[in-house]
Structures are given as structure tokens and as C-alpha cells.
Amino acid sequence: MTPSWRKPAGMFLILLLITVWAVLIASLSPWIGALPRLVQALIYLVAGVIWIVPLKPLLLWMETGKWRV
């Protein structure tokens, strides 16, 4: 049984996703910083969770080679 190339590629894509998302959110920080603290907390809470959404299809692809079941 030969190892699949999808797992290393998927790990690279996950790291790329996290990096791009962090840079995007950090680049918005001057505008977010001007908002009230409660709104800032809500934005950073949502931004800290929403990057997880694309992981389900990516992890499924890494395991099965299909984007959908």
C-alpha cells in the first residue's frame, strides 16, 4: 500500500488557510480597533471560529479523495 500524497498536501493547505486568514484579520485590525471593545470581542470571536468551516471538506478530501460524501 503506497502512502497518499493528499495528507501532506492537505496539511500544507490547512497551514496556508490559517496563515492567509490570520494575515487578513490582522490587516483589518486598524479598523476593528476603532470599534467599541464589545464589538471588537465579537468580531475576533467570530473570526477565530469561522476559519474552521472550510476544514470539514478539506479533511474529508484528505481521507477519501472526495470533496463530498
ABEGO torsion letter per residue (X at the ends): XBBBAAAAAAAAAAAAAAAAAAAAAAAAAAAAAABBAAAAAAAAAAAAAAAAAAAAAAAAAAAAGBABX
